[in-house]
């Protein structure tokens, strides 16, 4: 299994919690239990695309909210074009 992460976020986590993301490689993944699934949604707000990371269940629990980057905007446009194609 390949592990990837944002090096800046890993450094921030190491500073704040003493746990750089590369330590996750040491986890016993065979014993892991998935306790939540996160979803990302890209949607417009006042003419600008935004990304929301959430946990879905009976409610949408918002865990992150930010402006979409260029790659996410392109993915949004591509998905809309595919949906609208005959």
Secondary structure, 3 states (H helix, E strand, C coil): CCCCCCHHHHHHHHHHHCCCHHHHHHCCHHHCCCCCCEEEEEEEECCEEEEEEEEECCCEEEEEEEECCHHHHHHHHHHHHHHHCC
